[in-house]
Amino acid sequence: MKFSTHTTMTKILDALFATYSERVPDVKKITQAMVENGMVKNQNEIINDHVAFRTMGVENLGIASFEKIFLAHGYEKRDFFHFEVKKLDAHWYAPPTPDLPRIFISELKVDLLSEKVQKIIRKYTDSVSSDPVDHLDLNNAEAVSHFFQNPLWKLPSIEDYEALLAESEYAAWVIYNRYYLNHYTISVHDLPEAFCTLEPFNEFLKAIGIVLNTSGGEIKTSEDGLLRQSSSVANKVVAHFSGNNTREIAGSYVEFAERGILPQFTHLPKSEIKREQRREGFETGNADRIFESTFTTQLKKN
């Protein structure tokens, strides 16, 4: 990811990406193959469409807390999304400068879960007695980066993790992975002509051994046909639970987005198309399927 600006936010995102790329081997694997195939010269040439985070929708946490970090640095809150079956809400945030990625933040509506699962979640999150973001110096990139990567609650037990997994795989992911970067997104339409649509790019991914999320098909397409998305199946991480128990669980993954040119600009040469002349925002149906990149049904293939 290459930033034309050098701000606190770019430092925060760089720090997050460094940890994320270490936890997700597919990141470097994809970048290396893209370099070898002449798509980019290095990681900095890859345009990052958006990054996503998952949160628990409980007091002092959730979107209302988490978004403060990005709003403080000029991001603007945009569309609201609701995912009825998964019991999730989400918003996306537009960046203050075009070199920055969009932000997608989701939260689990904990109050909609079974009483048993609510009790398990709150056993951990109740230890957060005030909004932790309110205690951060949001202009201190190191402090904010540290906040993302460090636990807000005690290490869960494997029994609690598995109980959450049985009802809400999203809940299980957050209780262990917390605020780790859930995914970053390669902007496929910005790649060279031979790879600038998802069909050839997905074939390239599969040829180098990347397993794709097939929920809703390999390519998830918005109703207007202008937002097309694919994603890898999450890389597994060895999770260390309380009581010295370990097991492999879903970590993070990589997404791939192709934003079509808006109808009023299709007469322009592709070289002249600007970011704002392509399909903006997100799509509930697409995002609903992308969430499943960390789900057991997909993980079994990896």
C-alpha positions in Angstrom: 0.0 0.0 0.0 1.5 3.3 -1.0 0.3 6.5 0.5 0.8 9.9 -1.0 0.2 11.5 2.4 2.3 11.0 5.5 -0.1 11.3 8.4 -0.9 9.6 11.7 -3.5 7.5 9.8 -1.1 6.3 7.2 1.3 5.3 10.0 -1.5 3.4 11.8 -2.5 1.6 8.7 1.1 0.7 7.9 1.5 -0.8 11.4 -1.7 -2.8 11.1 -0.7 -4.1 7.7 2.7 -5.3 9.0 1.1 -7.4 11.6 -1.7 -8.6 9.3 0.7 -9.7 6.6 2.7 -11.8 9.1 -0.5 -13.5 10.3 -1.8 -14.1 6.8 0.8 -15.9 4.6 -1.5 -15.6 1.6 -0.7 -11.8 1.5 2.9 -12.2 0.7 2.2 -15.2 -1.5 -0.2 -13.2 -3.7 2.1 -10.2 -3.8 5.1 -12.2 -4.8 3.1 -13.9 -7.6 1.7 -10.6 -8.8 5.3 -9.2 -9.1 6.5 -12.3 -10.9 3.5 -12.0 -13.4 4.3 -8.3 -14.0 1.1 -6.9 -12.4 3.0 -4.7 -9.9 6.6 -4.0 -9.0 6.0 -4.4 -5.3 3.4 -4.3 -2.5 3.3 -0.5 -2.6 1.9 -0.5 -6.1 -1.2 -2.5 -5.0 -4.2 -0.2 -4.6 -6.0 -1.1 -1.3 -9.8 -0.7 -1.9 -10.8 -1.1 1.7 -9.9 -2.7 5.0 -12.4 -4.2 7.4 -12.7 -4.7 11.2 -15.1 -6.8 13.3 -16.4 -5.7 16.7 -18.8 -6.7 19.5 -21.9 -4.6 19.8 -21.9 -4.2 23.6 -21.6 -1.2 25.9 -18.3 0.7 25.5 -17.3 -1.3 22.4 -18.8 -1.8 18.9 -19.0 0.6 16.1 -19.8 3.6 18.3 -16.4 3.2 20.0 -14.3 1.9 17.1 -15.4 4.5 14.5 -14.0 7.4 16.7 -10.5 6.5 15.6 -11.3 7.0 11.9 -13.7 9.9 12.3 -10.9 11.8 14.2 -8.7 11.5 11.1 -11.1 12.8 8.6 -13.1 9.7 7.5 -16.8 10.3 6.8 -19.5 7.9 7.9 -21.5 6.6 5.0 -24.1 3.8 4.4 -25.6 1.5 7.1 -26.0 -2.2 6.5 -27.9 -4.9 8.4 -27.4 -8.6 8.1 -30.4 -10.3 9.6 -29.3 -13.9 9.7 -25.8 -13.2 10.9 -27.2 -10.6 13.4 -24.7 -8.0 12.3 -24.8 -4.2 11.6 -22.2 -2.3 9.7 -21.1 1.1 8.3 -18.5 2.1 5.8 -16.4 5.2 6.0 -15.0 7.3 3.1 -11.4 8.4 3.4 -10.3 12.1 3.5 -7.7 11.6 0.7 -7.9 9.2 -2.3 -4.7 7.3 -1.3 -6.3 6.0 1.8 -8.5 2.9 1.8 -12.2 2.9 2.6 -13.0 1.5 6.0 -15.7 -1.2 6.7 -16.7 -1.7 10.4 -19.2 -4.4 11.5 -20.6 -5.3 14.9 -22.3 -8.3 16.3 -25.8 -7.5 17.8 -25.1 -9.4 21.0 -28.6 -8.8 22.4 -30.1 -10.8 19.6 -28.2 -14.0 20.5 -29.2 -16.7 22.9 -29.0 -16.0 26.6 -26.3 -18.6 26.9 -24.1 -17.0 24.3 -24.7 -13.5 25.6 -23.5 -14.6 29.0 -20.3 -16.0 27.5 -19.6 -12.9 25.5 -20.3 -10.6 28.4 -18.1 -12.7 30.8 -15.2 -11.2 28.7 -16.5 -7.9 27.5 -17.9 -6.7 30.9 -14.3 -6.2 32.0 -14.3 -3.1 29.6 -15.9 -0.6 32.0 -15.4 2.5 29.9 -14.9 3.3 26.2 -11.2 2.4 25.7 -10.9 4.7 22.6 -11.7 7.7 24.9 -8.5 7.0 26.8 -6.3 7.0 23.6 -4.3 9.8 22.2 -5.7 9.4 18.7 -2.8 11.5 17.2 -0.3 9.0 18.6 0.1 6.4 15.9 2.1 4.0 18.1 -0.5 4.1 20.8 -3.4 3.6 18.4 -1.6 0.7 16.6 -0.9 -0.9 20.0 -4.6 -0.6 20.9 -5.6 -2.6 17.8 -3.2 -5.5 18.5 -3.6 -6.0 22.2 -6.4 -7.7 24.1 -9.2 -5.8 25.8 -10.4 -8.8 27.7 -8.9 -12.0 29.1 -7.9 -14.9 27.0 -11.0 -17.1 26.3 -11.3 -20.7 27.1 -11.5 -23.3 24.3 -14.9 -24.4 25.7 -16.3 -20.8 25.5 -14.8 -20.4 22.0 -16.5 -23.6 20.8 -19.8 -22.6 22.4 -19.7 -19.3 20.5 -18.7 -21.1 17.3 -21.8 -23.3 17.4 -24.1 -20.2 17.3 -22.2 -17.3 15.8 -18.9 -17.9 14.0 -18.5 -14.2 13.9 -18.7 -14.0 17.7 -16.0 -16.8 18.0 -13.7 -15.0 15.6 -13.9 -11.7 17.5 -13.6 -13.2 21.0 -10.2 -14.5 20.0 -8.9 -12.3 17.2 -10.3 -9.1 18.6 -9.4 -6.0 16.6 -6.9 -7.6 14.3 -7.3 -6.5 10.7 -9.9 -8.8 9.2 -8.9 -8.3 5.6 -7.4 -5.9 3.1 -8.7 -5.7 -0.4 -6.8 -5.7 -3.7 -8.3 -3.3 -6.2 -8.5 -5.5 -9.2 -9.8 -2.9 -11.7 -6.5 -1.0 -11.2 -4.4 -3.8 -12.4 -3.0 -4.2 -16.0 -5.5 -5.1 -18.7 -4.9 -8.9 -18.7 -5.9 -9.1 -15.0 -8.2 -6.1 -14.4 -11.4 -8.2 -14.1 -12.1 -10.9 -11.5 -12.4 -13.9 -13.9 -8.7 -13.9 -15.0 -7.5 -12.7 -11.6 -9.3 -15.5 -9.8 -7.8 -18.0 -12.2 -4.4 -16.6 -11.4 -5.1 -16.9 -7.7 -6.2 -20.5 -8.0 -3.1 -21.3 -10.1 -0.9 -20.2 -7.3 -2.8 -22.3 -4.7 -5.1 -19.6 -3.2 -8.4 -21.2 -2.0 -11.4 -18.9 -2.8 -14.6 -18.4 -0.7 -17.3 -20.1 -2.8 -20.3 -18.9 -0.7 -22.7 -17.3 -3.3 -20.2 -18.3 -6.0 -16.5 -17.3 -6.4 -17.6 -13.8 -7.6 -20.3 -12.0 -5.6 -22.0 -9.3 -7.7 -24.2 -6.4 -6.6 -27.7 -5.9 -8.0 -26.5 -3.1 -10.4 -23.6 -5.4 -11.6 -21.0 -2.7 -10.8 -19.5 -4.1 -7.7 -17.9 -7.5 -8.0 -16.0 -9.1 -5.1 -14.1 -12.3 -4.3 -12.1 -13.4 -1.3 -9.7 -16.0 -0.2 -10.6 -18.5 2.6 -9.0 -17.3 5.8 -5.6 -18.6 6.7 -5.6 -20.6 9.9 -3.8 -19.6 13.0 -2.8 -21.6 16.1 -4.9 -20.2 18.9 -3.6 -20.4 22.4 -6.6 -20.5 24.8 -6.6 -20.3 28.6 -5.7 -23.5 30.4 -2.8 -24.1 27.9 -5.3 -25.4 25.2 -4.5 -24.9 21.6 -6.3 -25.4 18.3 -6.3 -24.1 14.8 -8.9 -21.5 14.1 -9.8 -19.0 11.4 -7.5 -16.0 11.1 -7.8 -13.3 8.5 -8.0 -13.3 4.7 -7.6 -11.2 1.5 -10.4 -9.7 -0.6 -10.4 -8.7 -4.2 -12.7 -6.0 -5.6 -13.7 -4.9 -9.1 -15.6 -1.6 -9.2 -17.3 -0.9 -12.5 -17.3 2.5 -14.2 -20.6 4.4 -13.7 -22.7 4.5 -16.8 -22.3 8.3 -17.4 -18.5 7.9 -17.6 -18.2 4.7 -19.8 -17.4 6.9 -22.9 -14.1 8.0 -21.3 -10.8 6.1 -21.9 -10.0 3.8 -19.0 -6.8 5.8 -18.4 -8.8 8.9 -17.6 -11.2 7.3 -15.2 -10.9 8.6 -11.6 -11.9 6.8 -8.4 -15.1 8.8 -7.9 -16.3 7.8 -11.4 -16.5 4.1 -10.4 -19.2 2.4 -8.4 -18.8 3.5 -4.8 -19.8 1.9 -1.4 -20.7 -1.6 -0.6 -23.5 -4.2 -1.1 -25.3 -6.1 1.6 -25.6 -9.3 -0.4 -21.9 -9.3 -1.3 -20.7 -8.5 2.2 -22.9 -11.2 3.7 -21.1 -13.8 1.7 -17.6 -12.3 2.2 -18.1 -12.6 6.0 -18.1 -16.4 5.5 -14.4 -16.4 4.5 -13.7 -17.2 8.1 -16.5 -19.7 8.5 -16.0 -23.4 9.1 -17.9 -24.3 5.9 -15.2 -22.5 3.9 -12.3 -23.3 6.1 -12.7 -27.0 5.5 -11.4 -26.4 2.0 -8.2 -24.9 3.1 
